């Protein structure tokens, strides 16, 4: 199952973790910058996709395994769907914490 059905989930400003193996279709441009509007558009799209996935989950899907070997996707074979979902949710939470930290620092500067 493709989470949200997206065959290539990466945006140009996305960065994989530093130790991630290089793969076709996964950007690594550390100089890429987006406007706030572009970032918020992607964020809203991903939130909507996550909401849709969470609302449509079945017990069978939660008990299934995930395999992705296509270019442009993180490589995984027979990974428990629950673990993949947990990683996505934890990453979203950690990104939120970083954003709140950075916004707090910016507010203090102004």
C-alpha distances in whole Angstrom, upper triangle without the diagonal:
4,6,8,7,10,10,13,13,17,20,24,25,22,23,21,23,26,25,22,22,23,20,21,19,20,23,25,28,30,32,30,31,30,32,31,30,27,26,26,24,21,22,22,19,17,18,17,14,14,16,14,11,13,15,12,11,12,14,11,8,11,12,9,9,6,8,9,12,13,16,15,13,13,14,12,12,11,11,11,9,12,14,11,12,15,16,14,17,20,19,20,23,24,24,26,29,29,30,32,34,35,35,38,39,40,41,44,45,46
4,6,5,6,7,10,10,13,16,20,21,18,20,18,21,24,23,20,21,21,18,18,16,16,19,22,25,27,29,26,27,26,28,28,27,24,23,23,21,18,18,19,16,14,16,15,11,12,15,13,10,13,15,13,12,14,16,15,11,13,15,12,11,8,9,8,12,11,13,13,10,11,12,12,13,13,13,13,10,13,14,11,11,15,15,13,16,18,18,18,21,22,22,24,26,27,27,30,32,32,33,35,37,37,39,41,42,43
4,5,7,9,11,9,13,15,19,20,17,19,17,19,23,23,20,21,21,19,19,17,17,19,22,24,26,28,25,26,24,26,25,24,22,20,20,19,16,16,16,13,11,12,12,8,8,11,10,7,10,12,11,11,13,15,15,11,12,14,13,12,10,11,11,14,14,16,14,11,12,14,13,15,15,13,13,10,12,13,9,9,12,12,10,12,15,15,14,18,19,19,20,23,24,24,26,28,29,29,32,34,34,35,38,39,40
4,6,9,11,9,13,15,19,20,17,20,19,22,25,26,22,24,23,21,21,18,18,20,23,25,26,28,25,25,23,25,24,22,20,19,18,16,14,14,14,10,9,11,9,6,7,9,8,6,10,11,10,11,14,17,16,13,14,17,15,15,13,15,14,17,16,17,15,13,15,17,17,18,18,17,16,13,15,16,13,11,15,15,12,14,17,16,15,18,21,20,20,24,25,24,26,29,29,29,32,34,34,35,38,39,39
4,6,9,9,13,15,19,20,18,20,20,22,26,26,23,23,23,20,19,17,17,20,23,25,27,29,26,26,24,26,26,24,21,21,21,18,16,17,16,13,12,14,13,9,11,13,11,9,13,14,13,13,16,18,17,14,16,18,16,16,13,13,12,15,13,15,14,12,14,16,16,17,18,17,17,14,17,18,15,14,18,17,15,17,20,19,18,22,23,22,24,27,27,27,29,32,32,32,35,36,36,38,41,41,42
4,6,6,9,12,15,17,15,17,17,20,23,24,20,21,20,17,16,13,14,16,19,21,23,25,22,23,21,23,23,22,19,18,18,16,13,15,15,11,10,13,13,9,12,14,13,12,15,17,16,16,19,22,20,17,18,21,18,17,14,14,12,14,12,13,11,10,12,15,16,18,19,18,19,16,18,19,15,15,18,17,14,17,19,18,17,21,22,21,22,25,25,25,28,30,29,30,33,34,34,36,38,39,39
4,6,9,12,15,17,15,17,16,20,22,22,19,19,18,14,13,11,12,15,18,20,23,25,22,23,22,25,25,24,20,20,21,19,16,18,18,15,14,17,16,13,15,18,16,15,18,20,19,19,21,23,22,18,20,22,19,17,14,13,10,11,8,9,8,7,11,13,14,16,18,17,19,17,20,19,16,16,20,18,16,19,21,19,19,23,24,22,25,28,27,27,30,32,31,32,35,36,36,38,41,41,41
4,6,9,11,14,12,14,13,17,19,20,16,16,15,12,11,8,9,11,15,17,19,21,18,20,19,22,22,21,18,17,19,17,14,16,17,14,13,16,17,14,15,19,18,16,20,22,21,21,24,26,24,21,22,24,21,19,15,14,11,12,9,8,6,6,9,12,14,17,19,18,20,18,21,20,16,17,20,18,15,19,20,18,18,22,22,20,23,26,25,24,28,29,28,29,33,33,33,35,38,38,38
4,7,10,12,9,12,11,15,18,19,15,16,15,13,13,10,9,11,14,16,18,20,17,18,17,19,19,19,16,14,16,14,11,12,14,11,9,13,14,11,12,16,16,14,17,20,19,19,22,24,24,20,21,23,21,19,15,15,12,14,12,11,8,7,9,13,14,17,19,18,19,17,19,18,14,15,17,15,12,15,17,14,14,18,19,17,19,22,21,21,24,26,25,26,29,30,30,32,34,34,35
4,7,8,6,8,9,13,15,17,14,15,13,12,11,8,6,7,10,12,14,16,13,15,14,17,18,17,14,13,15,14,10,12,15,12,11,15,16,14,15,18,19,18,20,23,23,23,26,28,27,23,24,26,24,22,18,17,14,15,13,11,8,8,10,13,16,19,21,20,22,20,21,20,16,17,19,16,14,17,18,14,15,18,18,16,18,21,20,19,23,24,23,24,28,28,27,30,32,32,33
4,5,5,9,11,14,17,19,16,17,16,14,13,10,8,8,10,11,13,14,10,11,10,13,14,14,10,10,13,11,8,11,13,12,11,15,16,15,16,19,20,19,22,24,25,25,28,30,30,26,26,29,27,25,22,21,18,19,17,15,11,12,13,17,20,23,25,23,25,23,24,23,19,19,21,18,16,18,19,16,15,19,18,15,18,21,19,18,22,23,21,22,26,26,25,28,30,30,30
4,6,8,11,15,16,18,16,17,15,14,13,10,8,6,8,8,10,10,7,9,9,12,14,15,11,11,14,13,11,13,16,15,15,18,20,18,20,23,23,23,26,28,28,29,32,34,34,30,30,32,30,28,25,24,20,21,18,16,12,14,15,19,22,25,28,26,28,26,27,26,22,23,24,21,19,21,22,18,18,21,20,17,20,22,20,19,23,24,21,23,26,26,25,28,30,29,30
4,7,10,13,14,17,16,17,16,16,15,13,10,7,8,7,8,9,6,6,7,11,12,13,10,9,13,13,10,12,15,15,14,17,19,19,19,22,24,23,25,28,29,29,32,34,34,30,30,33,31,29,25,25,22,22,21,18,14,15,16,20,22,26,28,26,28,26,27,25,22,22,23,20,18,20,20,16,16,19,17,14,17,19,16,15,19,20,18,19,23,22,21,24,26,25,26
4,7,10,12,15,13,15,14,14,14,11,8,7,7,8,9,11,9,10,10,14,14,16,12,10,14,14,11,12,15,14,13,16,18,17,17,21,22,21,23,26,26,26,29,31,31,27,27,29,27,25,22,22,19,19,18,16,12,13,13,16,19,23,25,23,24,23,23,21,18,19,19,16,14,17,17,13,13,16,15,12,15,17,15,15,19,19,18,20,23,23,22,25,27,27,28
4,7,8,11,10,12,11,12,13,12,8,6,6,7,7,11,10,12,13,16,17,19,16,14,17,17,14,15,18,18,16,18,21,20,19,23,24,23,24,28,28,28,31,32,32,28,27,29,28,25,22,21,19,19,18,16,13,13,12,15,18,22,24,22,24,23,23,21,18,19,19,16,15,17,16,13,14,17,15,12,16,17,15,16,19,19,18,20,23,23,23,26,28,27,29
4,6,8,6,9,9,10,12,12,8,8,7,10,10,14,13,15,17,20,20,22,19,17,19,20,16,17,20,19,16,19,22,20,19,23,24,22,24,27,27,26,29,30,29,26,25,27,25,22,19,19,16,16,16,14,11,11,9,12,15,18,21,19,21,20,21,18,15,17,17,13,13,16,15,12,14,16,14,13,17,18,16,17,21,21,20,23,25,25,25,28,30,30,31
4,6,5,9,11,13,15,15,11,11,10,12,12,15,16,18,19,22,22,24,22,19,22,23,19,19,22,22,19,21,24,22,21,24,26,24,25,28,29,27,30,30,30,27,25,27,26,23,20,20,18,18,19,17,15,14,11,13,15,19,21,19,21,20,21,18,16,17,17,13,14,16,14,11,14,16,13,13,17,17,15,17,20,20,19,22,25,24,25,28,29,29,31
4,6,9,10,13,16,16,12,12,9,12,11,15,16,18,20,24,24,26,24,21,24,25,22,22,26,25,22,25,27,26,25,28,30,28,29,32,33,31,34,34,34,30,29,30,29,26,23,22,20,20,21,19,16,16,14,15,17,21,23,21,24,24,24,21,19,21,20,17,17,20,18,15,18,19,16,16,20,20,17,19,23,21,21,24,26,25,26,29,30,29,32
4,6,9,12,15,16,13,14,12,15,14,18,19,22,24,27,28,30,27,24,27,28,24,24,28,27,24,26,29,27,26,29,31,28,29,33,33,31,33,33,33,29,28,29,27,24,22,21,19,18,19,18,16,15,13,13,15,19,21,19,22,23,23,20,18,21,20,17,18,21,19,16,19,21,18,18,22,22,20,23,25,24,24,27,29,28,29,33,33,33,36
4,6,9,12,13,10,11,10,14,14,18,18,21,23,26,27,28,25,23,25,26,22,23,26,25,22,24,27,24,23,27,28,26,27,30,30,29,31,31,30,27,26,27,25,21,19,17,15,15,16,14,13,12,9,10,12,16,19,17,20,20,21,18,16,19,19,15,16,19,18,15,18,20,18,18,22,22,21,23,26,25,25,28,30,29,30,33,34,34,37
4,6,10,12,10,12,11,15,16,19,20,23,24,28,29,30,27,25,28,28,24,25,28,26,24,27,29,26,26,29,30,27,29,32,32,30,32,32,31,28,27,28,25,22,19,17,15,13,14,12,12,11,9,9,12,15,19,18,21,22,23,20,18,21,21,18,19,22,21,19,22,24,22,22,25,26,24,26,29,29,28,31,33,33,33,37,38,37,40
4,7,9,7,9,9,12,14,17,17,21,23,26,28,29,25,24,27,27,23,24,27,26,23,27,29,26,26,30,30,28,30,33,32,31,33,34,33,29,29,30,27,24,21,18,15,14,13,11,10,11,10,11,14,17,21,20,23,24,25,23,20,23,24,20,20,24,23,20,23,25,23,22,26,27,25,26,30,30,29,31,34,33,33,37,38,37,39
4,6,6,9,10,13,16,19,18,21,23,26,28,28,25,23,26,25,22,24,26,24,22,25,27,24,24,28,28,26,28,31,30,29,31,32,30,27,27,28,25,22,19,16,13,11,10,7,7,8,8,9,13,16,19,19,22,22,24,22,19,22,23,20,20,23,23,20,23,26,24,23,27,28,26,27,31,31,30,32,35,35,35,38,40,39,41
4,6,8,10,13,16,19,18,21,22,25,27,27,23,23,26,25,21,23,26,23,22,25,26,24,25,28,28,26,29,32,30,30,32,33,31,28,29,30,27,24,20,17,14,12,9,6,6,9,10,11,15,18,21,21,24,24,26,24,21,23,25,22,21,25,25,22,24,27,26,25,28,30,28,28,32,33,31,33,36,36,36,39,41,40,41
4,6,10,12,15,17,15,18,19,22,24,24,20,20,22,21,18,20,22,20,19,22,23,21,22,25,25,24,26,29,28,28,30,32,30,27,28,29,26,23,20,17,14,12,10,6,4,8,10,12,16,18,22,21,24,23,25,24,20,22,24,21,19,23,24,21,22,25,24,22,25,28,26,26,30,30,29,31,34,34,33,36,38,38,39
4,7,10,12,15,13,16,17,20,22,22,19,18,21,20,16,18,21,19,17,21,22,20,21,24,24,23,25,28,28,27,30,31,30,26,27,28,26,23,19,17,14,13,11,8,5,7,9,11,15,18,21,20,23,22,24,22,18,20,21,18,17,20,21,17,19,22,21,19,22,24,22,23,26,27,26,28,31,30,30,33,35,35,36
4,6,9,11,10,13,14,18,19,20,17,16,19,19,16,18,21,19,18,21,23,21,22,25,26,25,27,30,30,29,32,34,33,29,29,31,29,26,22,21,18,17,15,12,9,11,12,15,18,22,25,23,26,25,26,24,21,22,23,20,18,22,22,18,19,22,21,18,22,24,21,21,25,25,24,26,29,28,28,31,33,32,33
4,6,9,9,12,14,18,20,21,18,17,20,21,18,19,22,21,20,23,25,24,24,27,28,27,29,32,32,32,35,36,35,31,31,33,31,28,24,23,20,19,18,15,12,14,14,16,19,23,26,25,27,26,27,25,22,24,24,20,19,22,22,18,19,22,20,18,21,23,20,20,24,24,22,25,27,26,26,29,31,30,32
4,5,6,9,12,16,18,19,16,16,19,20,17,19,22,22,21,24,26,25,25,29,30,29,31,34,34,34,37,38,38,34,34,36,34,31,28,26,23,23,21,18,15,17,17,20,23,27,30,28,30,29,30,28,25,26,27,23,22,24,24,20,21,23,21,19,22,23,20,20,24,23,21,23,26,25,24,28,29,28,29
4,6,8,12,15,17,19,17,15,19,20,18,19,23,22,21,24,26,26,26,29,31,30,31,34,35,35,38,39,39,35,35,37,35,32,29,28,25,25,24,21,18,19,19,22,24,28,31,29,31,30,31,28,25,26,26,23,22,24,23,19,20,22,19,17,20,21,17,18,21,21,18,21,23,22,21,25,26,25,26
4,6,10,13,16,18,16,15,19,20,18,20,23,23,23,25,28,27,28,31,32,32,33,36,37,37,40,42,42,38,37,40,38,35,32,31,28,28,26,23,20,22,22,25,28,32,34,32,34,33,34,31,28,29,29,26,24,26,25,22,22,24,22,19,21,22,19,19,22,22,19,21,24,22,21,24,26,24,25
4,7,10,13,15,12,12,16,16,15,17,20,20,19,22,24,24,25,28,29,29,31,33,34,34,38,40,39,36,35,38,36,34,30,30,26,26,24,21,18,20,20,24,27,30,33,31,33,31,32,30,27,27,28,25,23,25,24,20,20,23,21,18,20,22,19,18,21,21,18,20,23,22,21,24,26,24,25
4,7,10,12,10,9,13,14,13,15,18,18,19,21,23,23,24,27,28,29,30,33,34,34,38,40,40,36,36,38,37,35,32,31,28,29,27,24,21,22,23,26,29,32,35,33,34,32,33,31,28,28,28,25,23,24,24,20,20,22,20,17,18,20,17,16,19,19,16,17,21,20,18,21,23,21,22
4,6,8,6,6,10,11,10,12,15,16,16,18,20,21,22,24,26,27,28,30,31,32,36,38,38,35,35,37,36,35,31,31,28,29,27,24,21,22,23,27,29,33,35,32,34,31,32,30,27,27,27,25,22,23,23,20,19,21,20,16,17,20,17,15,18,19,16,16,20,20,18,20,23,22,22
4,5,5,6,9,10,11,12,14,16,17,18,20,21,23,24,26,27,29,30,32,33,37,39,40,36,36,39,38,37,34,34,31,32,30,28,24,25,26,30,32,35,37,35,36,33,33,32,29,28,29,27,24,24,25,22,20,22,21,17,18,20,18,15,18,19,16,15,19,19,16,19,22,20,20
4,5,5,6,9,10,10,12,14,15,16,18,20,21,22,24,26,26,28,30,31,35,37,38,35,34,38,37,36,33,34,31,33,31,29,25,25,26,30,32,35,37,34,35,32,32,31,28,27,27,25,22,22,23,20,18,19,19,15,15,17,16,12,15,17,14,13,16,17,14,16,19,19,18
4,5,5,6,9,10,10,12,14,15,16,18,20,21,22,24,26,27,29,30,34,37,37,34,34,37,36,36,33,33,31,32,30,29,25,25,27,30,32,36,37,34,35,32,32,31,28,27,28,26,23,23,24,21,19,21,21,17,17,20,18,15,17,20,17,16,20,20,18,19,23,22,21
4,6,5,6,9,10,11,13,14,16,17,18,20,21,23,24,26,27,29,33,35,36,32,32,35,34,33,30,30,28,29,27,25,21,22,23,27,29,32,34,32,32,30,30,29,26,25,26,24,21,22,23,20,17,20,20,16,17,20,18,15,18,20,18,17,21,22,20,21,25,24,24
4,5,5,6,9,10,11,12,14,15,16,18,20,21,22,24,26,27,31,33,34,30,30,33,32,31,28,29,26,28,26,24,20,21,21,25,27,30,32,29,30,27,27,26,23,22,23,21,18,18,19,16,14,16,16,13,13,16,15,12,15,17,15,15,18,19,17,19,22,22,22
4,5,5,6,9,10,10,12,14,15,16,18,20,21,22,24,26,29,32,33,29,29,33,32,31,29,30,27,29,28,26,23,23,23,27,29,32,33,30,30,27,27,27,24,22,23,21,18,18,19,17,14,16,17,13,13,16,15,12,14,17,16,14,18,20,18,19,22,23,22
4,5,5,6,9,10,11,12,14,15,17,18,20,21,23,25,28,31,32,28,28,32,31,30,27,28,26,28,26,25,21,21,23,26,28,31,32,30,30,27,27,27,24,22,23,22,18,19,21,18,15,18,19,16,16,19,19,16,18,21,19,18,22,23,22,23,26,26,26
4,5,5,6,9,10,11,12,14,15,16,18,20,21,22,26,29,29,26,26,29,28,27,24,25,22,24,22,21,18,18,19,23,24,27,28,26,26,24,24,24,20,19,20,19,15,16,18,15,13,16,17,14,14,18,17,15,18,20,19,19,22,23,22,24,27,27,27
4,5,5,6,9,10,10,12,14,15,16,18,20,21,25,27,28,25,24,28,27,26,24,25,23,25,24,23,20,19,19,23,24,27,28,25,25,22,22,22,19,17,18,17,13,14,15,13,10,13,14,11,11,15,14,12,15,17,17,16,19,21,20,22,25,25,25
4,5,5,6,9,10,10,12,14,15,16,18,20,24,27,28,24,24,28,27,27,25,26,25,27,26,25,22,21,22,25,26,29,29,27,26,23,23,23,21,18,20,19,15,15,17,16,12,15,17,14,13,17,17,15,17,20,19,18,22,24,23,23,27,27,27
4,5,5,6,9,10,11,12,14,15,17,18,22,25,26,22,23,26,25,25,22,24,22,24,22,22,19,18,19,23,24,26,27,25,25,21,22,22,19,17,19,18,15,15,18,16,13,16,18,16,16,19,20,18,20,23,22,21,25,27,26,27,30,31,30
4,5,5,6,8,10,10,12,14,15,16,20,23,23,20,20,23,22,22,19,21,19,22,21,20,17,16,17,20,21,23,24,22,21,18,18,19,16,14,15,15,11,11,14,12,10,13,15,13,13,17,17,16,18,21,21,21,24,26,25,26,29,30,30
4,5,5,6,9,10,10,12,14,15,19,22,23,20,19,23,23,23,21,23,22,25,24,24,21,19,20,23,23,25,26,23,22,19,18,19,16,14,15,15,11,11,14,13,9,12,15,13,12,16,17,15,17,20,20,20,23,25,24,25,28,30,30
4,5,5,6,9,10,11,12,14,18,21,22,19,19,23,23,23,21,23,22,25,24,24,22,20,21,24,24,26,26,24,23,19,19,21,18,15,17,17,14,13,17,16,13,16,18,17,16,20,21,19,21,24,24,23,26,28,28,28,32,33,32
4,5,5,6,9,10,11,12,16,19,19,16,17,20,19,20,18,19,18,22,20,21,19,17,18,21,21,23,23,21,20,16,17,18,15,13,15,15,12,12,16,15,13,16,18,17,17,20,21,20,22,25,25,25,28,30,30,31,34,35,35
4,5,5,6,8,10,11,14,17,18,15,14,18,18,18,17,19,18,22,21,22,20,17,17,20,20,22,21,19,18,14,14,15,13,10,12,13,9,9,13,12,10,13,16,15,15,18,20,19,20,23,24,24,26,29,29,29,32,34,34
4,6,5,6,9,10,14,17,18,15,15,19,19,20,19,22,22,25,25,26,23,21,21,24,23,25,24,22,20,16,16,17,15,12,14,15,12,11,15,15,13,14,18,17,16,19,21,20,21,25,25,25,27,30,30,30,33,35,35
4,6,5,6,9,12,16,17,14,15,18,18,19,18,21,20,24,23,25,22,20,21,23,23,24,23,21,20,16,16,18,16,13,16,17,14,14,17,18,15,18,21,20,20,23,25,24,25,28,29,28,31,33,33,33,37,38,38
4,5,5,6,10,13,13,10,11,15,14,16,14,17,17,21,21,23,21,18,18,20,19,20,19,18,16,12,12,15,13,10,13,14,12,12,16,16,14,17,20,19,20,23,24,24,25,28,29,29,31,33,34,34,37,39,39
4,6,5,9,12,13,11,10,14,15,16,16,19,20,24,24,25,23,21,20,22,21,22,21,18,16,12,12,14,13,9,12,14,12,11,14,16,14,15,19,19,19,21,24,23,24,27,28,28,30,33,33,34,36,38,38
4,6,9,12,14,12,12,16,17,19,19,22,23,26,26,28,26,23,24,26,24,25,23,21,19,15,15,18,16,13,15,18,15,14,18,19,17,19,22,22,21,24,26,26,27,30,31,30,32,35,35,36,38,40,40
4,7,10,11,9,11,14,14,17,17,20,21,24,24,26,25,22,23,24,23,23,21,20,18,14,14,17,16,13,16,18,16,16,19,21,19,21,24,24,24,27,29,28,29,32,33,33,35,38,38,39,41,43,43
4,7,8,6,7,10,11,14,14,17,19,23,23,26,24,21,21,22,20,20,18,17,14,11,11,14,13,11,13,16,15,14,18,19,18,20,23,24,24,26,28,28,29,32,33,33,35,38,38,39,42,43,44
4,5,5,6,9,10,13,15,18,20,24,25,27,27,23,23,24,21,21,18,17,14,11,11,15,15,13,15,18,17,17,20,22,22,23,26,27,27,29,31,32,33,35,37,37,39,41,42,42,45,47,47
4,5,5,6,9,12,14,18,21,24,26,29,28,25,24,24,21,20,17,16,13,11,10,14,15,13,15,18,18,18,21,23,23,24,26,28,28,30,32,33,34,36,38,38,40,42,43,44,46,48,49
4,5,5,6,10,12,16,18,22,23,27,26,23,23,22,19,18,15,15,12,10,11,14,15,14,16,19,19,19,22,24,24,25,28,29,30,32,34,34,36,38,39,40,42,44,45,46,48,50,51
4,5,5,8,10,13,15,19,20,23,23,20,19,19,16,16,13,12,10,7,9,12,12,11,14,16,15,16,19,21,21,22,25,26,27,29,31,31,33,35,36,37,39,41,42,43,45,47,47
4,6,8,10,14,16,20,22,25,24,20,19,19,16,16,13,11,8,6,6,9,10,9,11,14,14,14,17,19,19,20,23,24,25,27,29,30,31,33,34,35,37,39,40,41,43,45,46
4,7,10,14,17,20,22,25,25,21,20,20,16,15,12,11,7,7,7,10,11,11,13,16,17,17,19,21,22,23,25,27,28,29,31,33,34,35,37,38,40,42,43,44,46,48,49
4,7,10,13,17,19,22,22,19,18,17,13,12,9,9,6,6,8,10,11,11,14,15,16,18,20,21,22,24,25,27,28,30,31,33,34,36,37,38,40,42,43,44,46,48,49
4,7,10,13,16,19,19,16,15,13,10,8,5,5,4,5,8,9,9,11,13,14,15,17,19,20,21,23,24,26,27,29,30,32,34,35,36,38,39,41,42,44,46,47,48
4,7,10,12,15,16,12,11,10,7,6,5,5,6,6,9,10,8,10,13,13,13,16,18,18,20,22,23,24,26,28,28,30,32,33,34,36,38,39,40,42,44,45,46
4,7,9,13,13,10,10,8,5,4,5,7,9,9,13,12,11,13,16,15,15,19,20,20,21,24,25,25,28,30,30,31,34,35,35,37,39,40,41,43,45,46,47
4,6,9,10,7,7,5,5,6,9,9,12,12,15,14,12,14,17,15,15,19,20,19,21,24,24,24,27,29,29,29,32,33,34,35,38,39,39,41,43,44,45
4,7,9,7,8,5,7,7,11,12,15,15,19,17,15,18,20,18,18,22,23,21,23,26,26,26,29,31,30,31,34,35,35,37,40,40,41,43,45,45,47
4,6,6,8,7,10,11,14,15,18,17,21,20,17,19,22,20,19,23,24,22,23,27,27,26,29,31,30,31,34,35,35,36,39,40,40,42,45,44,46
4,6,8,8,12,14,17,17,20,20,23,21,18,21,23,20,19,23,24,22,23,27,26,25,28,30,29,30,33,34,33,35,38,38,38,41,43,42,44
4,7,9,12,15,18,17,20,19,22,20,17,19,21,18,17,21,22,19,20,24,23,22,25,27,26,26,30,31,30,31,34,34,34,37,39,39,40
4,6,9,12,15,14,16,15,18,17,13,15,17,15,14,18,19,16,18,21,21,20,23,25,24,25,28,29,29,31,33,34,34,36,39,39,40
4,6,10,13,12,14,14,16,14,11,14,15,12,12,16,17,14,17,20,19,19,22,24,23,24,27,28,28,30,32,33,33,36,38,38,39
4,7,10,10,13,14,16,14,12,15,17,14,15,18,19,17,20,22,22,22,25,27,26,27,30,31,31,33,36,36,37,39,41,41,43
4,7,6,10,11,13,12,10,13,15,13,14,17,18,17,20,22,22,22,25,27,27,28,31,32,32,34,36,37,38,40,42,43,44
4,6,9,11,14,12,11,15,16,15,17,20,20,20,23,25,25,26,28,30,30,32,34,35,36,38,40,40,41,44,45,46,48
4,6,9,12,11,11,14,15,15,17,19,20,21,23,25,25,26,29,30,31,33,35,36,37,39,40,41,43,45,46,47,49
4,6,9,7,7,10,12,11,13,16,16,17,19,21,22,23,25,27,27,29,31,32,33,35,37,38,39,41,43,44,46
4,5,5,7,9,10,11,13,15,16,17,19,20,21,23,25,26,27,29,31,32,33,35,37,38,39,41,43,44,46
4,5,5,6,9,10,11,12,14,15,17,18,20,21,23,25,26,27,29,30,32,33,35,36,38,39,41,42,44
4,5,5,6,9,10,11,12,14,15,16,18,20,21,23,24,26,27,29,30,32,33,35,36,37,39,41,42
4,5,5,6,9,10,10,12,14,15,16,18,20,21,22,24,26,27,28,30,31,33,34,36,38,39,41
4,5,5,6,9,10,11,13,14,15,17,19,20,21,23,25,26,27,29,30,32,33,35,37,38,39
4,5,5,6,9,10,11,12,14,15,17,19,20,21,23,25,26,27,29,31,32,33,35,37,38
4,5,5,6,8,10,11,12,14,15,17,18,20,21,22,24,26,27,29,30,31,33,35,36
4,6,5,6,9,10,10,12,14,15,16,18,20,21,22,24,26,27,28,30,32,33,35
4,6,5,6,9,10,11,12,14,15,17,18,20,21,22,24,26,27,28,31,32,33
4,5,5,6,9,10,11,13,14,15,17,19,20,21,23,25,26,27,29,31,32
4,5,5,6,9,10,11,12,14,15,17,18,20,21,23,24,26,27,29,31
4,5,5,6,9,10,11,12,14,15,16,18,20,21,22,24,26,27,29
4,6,5,6,9,10,11,12,14,15,16,18,20,21,22,24,26,27
4,5,5,6,9,10,11,12,14,15,17,19,20,21,23,25,26
4,5,5,6,9,10,11,12,14,15,17,18,20,21,23,25
4,5,5,6,9,10,10,12,14,15,16,18,20,21,23
4,5,5,6,9,10,10,12,14,15,16,18,20,21
4,5,5,6,9,10,11,12,14,15,17,19,20
4,5,5,6,9,10,11,12,14,15,17,19
4,5,5,6,8,10,10,12,14,15,17
4,5,5,6,9,10,10,12,14,16
4,6,5,6,9,10,11,13,15
4,5,5,6,9,10,11,13
4,5,5,6,9,10,11
4,5,5,6,9,10
4,5,5,6,9
4,5,5,7
4,5,5
4,6
4
